C-alpha cells in the first residue's frame, strides 16, 4: 500500500542515466529495487486511479499480515523472540544487502494520512534543517503530532530513530505484556539486518492526504494523556465491532486470501499493543500536559483514518467471498453491514476534515531530495 517509491525510482533512475553531470557530482553507485512485494502492490491497484478520498483508499486498501511483510521478516534472536524463516522476497533482499553492503539503505515507504516525518538509524544533526525544509519546497507540512508508535525516540521534530523490533519488544515488556514476542508478531527489519555493514538507514514517511492541523503547535484545552486514552478507547470499541461482525461468519468463509489473513492478523495484534500503551500513557509524565492541536488531531482524527482501513479490509474480504459464489446468508448480512459502516465512517470523517490529496509529483520530490541530501551527507562523512 506504499507505491510512491516506484515513481521515485522511475524518476531518479532515468535522471541518473541521462544527467552525466549529476551522476559525476554524486559519485555514487545506485542499486534500485522497484517493488519488493509485487503481489501486495497488485492488491492495492483498486485505489491507484482514484477517486483520491480516504473512503475509496480504505475500500481498496491491503497491507499484508505481519508474517507476510517483506520489510519485517528478517532473522532475529532477541530474548524470547527467535525467528529464522524469512520470506523468499526477504531472502532476496538479504542477498542484495550482503552483496552491496550499502552505505545508505533507503527504504521507500509512505504513510497514509497526516504530514511528513522521517526515520533514521542514527543521529545526523547536519541534516535536520534540510529535512525540515524539503517538505516546504513542495508545499507539504511536517507531521508534528503524535509519533506513529508511542515508543518512537525523537532526534528532532518529525525526525525519529528508526523503529526496531527490539525496541518494540522492550516497550511491551516494560508495560506489562507477559509474552512480548507473541504479542508483537514482527521480526527484524531490513534496517536491523543492514546494521552488520554499518549502513545508514533512511525512511521518509509521506501521506497521501494532509490537513492543516497536522503541524499546529498551539495548545489545546485537553491533556495529551486524555487525548491518547480517548483514542485508545475509540480503537477498542471499533475493534469490538469488527469482531462482532467477523466471529459469526468465520466458519462460513471459503477463501484463504491475503486480505483475510491481514484482517485476522490485525485482530490478533491490536489488543496487546493497546494494553501496553495504556500502561505507558498513565506512567509517562510527558503525557501529563496540554496537548498541542497537532497531537489532538493525531489522536482524534488521524487515528480514525487508520481505523477506517480495517473496516475496509472486512468489507473487502466479505465482498470477495460473495463474488466467489459464497451465498451464505450471514456473510451477505455482514457484508452489507461492513459496507454501510465503511461508507458512514468514511463520509463522516471526510466531512469533518479540511483535507487534500497530495500530488504524486510532490511526494516523489520529497523522497528524491531527502535521499540525495542524505547520500551527499554520507559521502562527505
N, C-alpha and C positions, 0 to 999 in steps of 0.2 A: 504493500500500500504506500510505498515511498519511491515513486518513479522519477522524481525531478533529477536525480543523479544521472539517469540515462541521457537526458537532454544536456546536462552539463558536460558529460563525456563527449556527446555528439559535437558540441561546440568546441570544447577545448582541444580534442584530438585533431580536428580539422584545422584549427587555428595554429597549433604547433607544427603541423605538416606544411602549412602554407607560409608561415611567418618565420623566415630564416633568422631575422634579427632578434625576435623574441626568444626563439629556441636557443640561439647562441648566448643571449644575455642571461638566460636562466641557467644554462649549462648543466642540465639535469636529464637523466633518463626517466621516462614515464611508462608505467605499466597500468593499463586500464582493464577493468572487468566491468562490462556494461550492465550486466544483470546477473547476480549470483543466485537468484531464485526466480527463474523464468516462469515456473508453474504458478507461484504466488502472484507474480505480476499479471499473468493471464486472468486470474480470478478477480482482479480489480478493474478489468477493462471496461466494465459497465459504466463507470463514472468518468472515464477519460474524456469523453466528448461533451460532458455537461448534461443538463444544466448544472452549473457550479454553485450548489447550495449545500448546506450541511445535511439536509434531509436526503438529497439524492446521493451524496457521498456515503452516508450511512447505509442507504438501501443496497449499494453495490460493494460495500467495504469487505475486505478479507484481510486478516492477519493470522499467520499460522499459529497453531498451538506451540507452546514453548519448546517442546521436544522436537518440533519441526522447523525451528528458526535457525537458519544457517549462521547468523551472527552470534547466537548464544548456545551453540552446541560444540564448543571446543573442549578438549580434555581438561580435567581438573582433579586435584586431590587437596581438599581443604577441610579439616575437622571431619565431620560425618558426611561431607559431600564428596562423592567419588564417582567419576564418570570417564569412560574411555571408549565411547562408541559413537564417534561423530557421524553426521550425515555424509553421504558421498560428496555433496557440494562443499561441505565444511572441510572434508579431507582435501579436496582440490584447492581450496583457499589456503589450507595449511601448507601444501606443497609450493604454492606460489610465494608465500611468505618465506618459507625455508630457502627457496632458490634466490629470491631477490634481496632478502634481508633489508627491507626498505628503511631509508632514513625517515620518511614520512609515510604513514599509513592513514589514508584519508577515506573514511567510510562515509559514503554519500547518503545520509539519512535525511528525512524531513519530518516535521511534526504535522498535526492536523489543523490546530486552531491556536491562535494567540499571537506571539511575536517571535523574534529571532533570539536564539541563545546558543551557546557553544559548550562543547565538552572537549577537554584537552587532557593529555596524560600527565602533564607536569606544568609547573609554573613557568610562565614566559612573559614577564611584565612588559617588555618592549612591544608586544603585540596587542596589549589590551586596548589601547586607544584606537588602533587600527580596526580591531574587531568591533568596537563601539561605533566607529564612523561608517563602516562599509554598508550596513543596512540603510543608513540615511542617504547614501548615494543613489539608492534605488527606491526611495520612498517607503521603506519599511521601518517598523519600530522594534526596538529591543523588547523582550518579554521581561518585565521587572516584577512580575507577580510571584506566586509560589513556584518552587522548583518542581520538576517532573516527579522526583522521588523525595520524600522528606529527609533522607539522609544525604542528599547531594551536598558536596562541600564546595562553597564558592571561592574562587580566586579573586573575582571582581564581579560587579553587577552583570548578570546574564552570562557569566563565564564560570563553568564548574569543572571540577576534577571529574574525569571520565568515570562513569558508574562501573562498578565491578561486582561480580557475583560474591566475592569475599566480603565486600562492604555490605552487600545485601544480606548475606548470612549473618554478619555481626549485628546488623540493625535488628533483625528478627530475634536473634538470641538475647540481645540486651533488653528487649522489650517483651520478654516472657513467652516466646514461642518455643514449645518443647522440642520440636523437630524442625529446625530451620531448613534443612536440606529438602525435606518433603514438602514444606510449605512454599518454597521459592520456585522449584522446578527449573530454574535457569542454571546452566553450566557456565563455563568460561566464555569470554568474548574474544573476538579477533584481537582486540587491544591487549588483553591479558596474554594471549599466545605470543604476540609480537614483542612483549617485554624482554624476551630472551635475547633479542637482537638489538635492544636499545632503541627501538623505533619510537618516534614521536607520533602520537595518535591525535587526530582531529575529527570532530563531528560538528557540523553546523545544522542545528535543528531549525527548520523554517516552516511556517504554517502555510496551508492553502488559503486560510481565511484569517483576517485580522480585524481588530476592533479598537477604537481609540483608547479604551480604558486599560489596555494591556501594559502600558508604561506610566500610568498616572500615580505619582508618588505622594499626592495629597492624602491626608489622614481621614479615615472614616470614623464613625462613632461605634464601630463594632470591634471587639477584641479579636485579634488574629486567632487566638485559641478557639473562640466561639465559632468563628467562620469555618475553621478546619473541622471542628466537631459537627457543624451543620452539614458540611459536605459529606462527611463520613456517614451521618445518619441518612441522608438522601440516597447515598450509594447502597446502604444496607436495605432500605425499603425497595429500591429499584431492583436489586438482585433477587430479593424475595419474590417479586412479581414475576421475574423471568423463570425462576424455579417453579413457581406455581403453574406457569403455562407449560413448562417443559416436562415436569415429572409425569403427568397423566398420559403423555403421548410417547414417552421414550421407548416403551416396549413395542410400539407400533411402527417405529421408524425402520426403514429398509436400507437406506443408503449409509454406507460408512464413508462419508465425504470429508474433505478437508474442512469445510465450513462447520460441519457437526463437531469434529474434533476440536476446532478452535473454540466453539461455544462451550463445550464441556470442560475444556481446559480453563477457560475464563472462570466458570463457576467454581472449579476446584481451587483456584489460586486466590480469589479475591478476599475471602474471609480472613485468612491468616495475615495478609498484609494490613487489612483494616484494623485487626486486633492489635497488631504491633504499633500502628500509627496512633491509635487511641492512647496507648501507654506513653508513647513518645510525647504527644502533644500535652498531656497532663503534667508531665515531669520536666519539660524543657521550658525554661524561663524566657527564651526568645519568643515564645508564642504569647506571653502574658503582657501584651501591649496592643495599642490600637492598630488594626490592620490598615495598610495603605489601600487606596482604591484599587490598585492593580492586584493586590493579594486578595481582596474581597471578590474581585471579578474572577480570579482563578478558581476560588472555592465555590462560588455560586453560579457561574456561567460556563467557564471552560470545562469544569467537571461534568456539566450537563451534556456538553457536546460529546465527550468521550463515552458517557453512559448511553447516548443515542446509538453509538456504534454497536453495542451489544444487542440492543433491540433489533437493529438491522440484521445482525447475524441470525437471530432467532427467526425473524420474518423470512429471511432468505432460505434457511435450511428447510423450513416448512413448505415454502413455495416450491423448492426443488423436489421435495417428496411428492407433492401433488402433481407436478409436471412429469414425474417419472411413472405416474399411474397409481400412486397410493391414494385411494379414496376413503381412507378411514375417517369416520365421522368426527372423532376428536381432533384429528390432525387438521381437518378443514376448519373446525371452530377455532382452534388455537392459531391457525394461520391468519384468519380474519382478525382475531384479537391483536395479534402481533403487528399486523399491517396497520390497523387503526391506531395502535399505541405509537408506532413509528411516525405516522403522519401527524398525530396530535402533538406529541412531544417535539417533533421537528418544527412544526408550524409555530408552536408557542415560543420556542427558543428563537427562531428567526425573527419573530415579531418583536421580541424584547432586545434584540441586538441591532447595533448600527454597524453591521459587518460588511466587508467587501472581499470578493475573491481576488487574490493577488495574481497579477500577470506572470506567466511562467518565465518570461524573459527576466523579470526582476529577481526571481528565485535563483535562476541559473547565474545571474550576475553576482549575487551574494556568494554562492558556492564557489564560483571561479575565483573571485577576488580574495576570499578568505584562504583558499587553498594556495594560490600563488603567493600571497603575503607570507604564509607560514613556510612555504618552501624556500622563499628568499631569506627569511629569518634563519632557518636551519642551516642553509648554505653558509651564511656569514658566521654562524656559531662554530 
